[in-house]
Amino acid sequence: MLKDLRWGNEFEGSYDLVQERARMVLDKEFPKGLDPDQGDPAGGEFYTVWHHKVSVWHRKTVRERCHLKVEDRGEGKVRVGVAVVTQLNNNIDNPHDIDEAIWVKKERDRDREALLEQTIAQRYLEAKPSGYFEEKHRPKGSGTLRKDILDRTRDVDLGEMEPGDIQGELPPATGDKKDEPKDRR
């Protein structure tokens, strides 16, 4: 299951910097480290060792492992592939003991795969503030009125509305309730 990678979209970025960021994200998410016998960290392929999340409850102790690959697509384009596999401990007598664990229910963790891929790729996405933000926070005023204020009524034409166009009754104004006495002294 670790061989079948889930690939994200390619993005613009330096292959070496993306590879460095991938290693940083793996070090944070899988603190026990990388498997020295598998993968090629210099070539952008990483395998982690099994990481255990121990619990005293039955079927709550979980182990997980990750395979991540950074691929150079040429012309400054890079993409990241991730596979995360999890298993449950089915030992009812000692659910917290890793040495006596009975590992069952091997499955892919699709949400974790997407999160890892997006965490690595997010730094390289091009983001730009909106025109409104740039206009509002510019260091020096433009000397003219803002366009978003001048054009604020262009989508609504209140001049064409007739008095009979309003459907239903308007709610009574505060203080016009008939059940309330008018003088409360």
C-alpha positions in Angstrom: 0.0 0.0 0.0 2.9 2.3 0.6 4.0 2.0 -3.1 0.8 3.5 -4.4 1.4 7.3 -3.9 -1.4 9.9 -4.0 0.0 12.7 -6.2 -0.9 16.3 -5.8 -0.9 19.0 -8.5 2.4 20.2 -9.8 3.5 23.7 -8.7 6.4 26.1 -9.3 9.2 25.7 -6.8 12.8 24.8 -6.4 13.3 21.0 -6.2 15.9 21.3 -3.5 13.8 23.7 -1.3 10.7 21.5 -1.7 12.7 18.5 -0.8 14.0 20.3 2.3 10.5 21.4 3.3 9.2 17.8 2.8 11.9 16.5 5.2 11.0 19.3 7.7 7.3 18.4 7.6 8.1 14.6 8.0 10.4 15.4 11.0 7.5 17.3 12.6 4.7 14.8 11.8 6.7 11.6 12.3 9.3 12.5 15.1 10.7 8.9 15.3 12.5 9.6 12.0 13.1 8.0 8.6 13.7 4.4 7.8 17.5 4.2 6.8 17.0 0.9 4.9 14.3 2.2 2.5 14.0 5.3 0.3 16.6 7.7 -1.1 16.5 11.0 0.8 19.0 12.5 -1.6 16.8 11.6 -4.5 13.6 12.9 -2.8 12.1 9.6 -1.6 11.4 9.2 2.1 10.0 6.3 4.1 9.3 6.7 7.8 9.5 4.0 10.5 6.3 2.9 12.2 5.0 5.5 14.6 2.8 4.3 17.5 0.0 6.2 19.2 -0.6 4.2 22.4 -3.8 3.9 24.3 -5.1 1.7 27.1 -8.4 1.1 25.3 -9.0 -1.8 23.0 -8.5 -1.0 19.3 -7.3 2.5 20.1 -3.6 1.9 19.8 -2.6 2.8 16.2 0.6 2.6 14.2 1.2 4.6 11.0 3.9 4.8 8.4 4.5 7.3 5.5 6.1 7.1 2.1 6.7 10.5 0.5 8.3 11.4 -2.8 9.2 14.7 -4.3 9.4 14.6 -8.1 11.1 17.2 -10.3 8.8 17.8 -13.4 11.3 20.1 -15.2 11.1 23.8 -16.0 10.9 24.7 -12.3 7.8 22.5 -11.7 7.6 20.0 -8.8 5.0 17.7 -7.4 4.6 15.7 -4.2 3.3 12.1 -3.8 2.3 10.8 -0.4 1.0 7.4 1.0 0.1 6.9 4.7 -0.8 3.5 6.0 -2.4 2.9 9.5 -3.1 -0.3 11.5 -5.0 -1.0 14.7 -3.8 -3.2 17.7 -6.4 -5.9 18.3 -4.8 -7.3 21.5 -7.6 -7.0 24.1 -5.5 -8.1 27.1 -2.7 -5.6 26.7 -3.8 -2.9 24.2 -1.0 -0.6 25.2 1.9 -3.1 24.8 3.5 -2.7 21.4 5.6 -5.8 21.8 2.5 -8.0 22.1 0.4 -6.1 19.6 -1.8 -7.9 17.0 -1.9 -5.5 14.1 -5.1 -5.7 12.0 -7.1 -3.5 9.6 -4.4 -2.1 7.4 -5.8 0.9 5.5 -4.8 4.1 3.8 -5.3 7.4 5.6 -6.5 9.6 2.7 -7.1 12.7 4.9 -3.5 12.6 6.4 -2.1 12.1 2.9 -3.9 15.2 1.6 -2.8 17.2 4.6 0.8 16.3 4.2 0.8 17.1 0.5 -0.9 20.4 1.0 1.4 21.4 3.9 4.4 20.9 1.7 2.9 22.6 -1.4 1.2 25.5 0.4 4.3 27.6 0.8 4.8 27.7 -2.9 1.2 28.8 -3.9 1.1 32.3 -5.2 -1.2 34.4 -3.0 -2.1 38.0 -3.5 -4.2 40.3 -1.3 -7.5 41.6 -2.7 -7.8 45.0 -4.5 -9.8 46.3 -1.6 -7.1 45.4 1.0 -4.4 46.9 -1.2 -6.3 50.2 -1.6 -7.3 50.4 2.0 -3.8 49.7 3.4 -1.6 51.6 0.9 1.0 53.8 2.6 0.1 57.0 0.8 -3.4 58.1 -0.2 -4.3 58.2 -3.9 -6.0 61.6 -3.6 -9.2 60.3 -5.1 -12.3 58.6 -3.8 -12.1 54.8 -3.6 -13.9 53.0 -6.5 -15.6 50.5 -4.2 -17.3 53.3 -2.4 -18.3 55.2 -5.5 -19.8 52.1 -7.2 -21.6 50.6 -4.2 -25.1 51.1 -5.6 -24.6 50.1 -9.2 -26.1 46.6 -8.6 -29.3 48.0 -7.0 -31.7 50.5 -8.7 -34.2 51.7 -6.1 -35.7 54.3 -8.5 -37.6 51.8 -10.5 -39.3 50.2 -7.5 -43.1 51.0 -7.1 -44.8 51.2 -3.6 -46.9 48.1 -4.3 -43.8 46.0 -5.1 -43.1 45.2 -1.4 -44.9 41.9 -0.6 -46.1 41.2 2.9 -46.3 43.6 5.8 -43.5 45.3 7.6 -43.1 44.4 11.2 -44.4 47.0 13.7 -41.9 49.6 14.9 -40.8 49.3 18.5 -43.3 50.7 20.9 -46.3 50.2 18.6 -47.4 47.0 20.2 -51.2 47.1 20.9 -51.1 44.7 23.9 -48.7 46.9 25.8 -50.0 49.8 28.0 -48.7 53.1 26.7 -47.9 54.6 30.0 -45.9 52.5 32.5 -45.5 54.8 35.5 
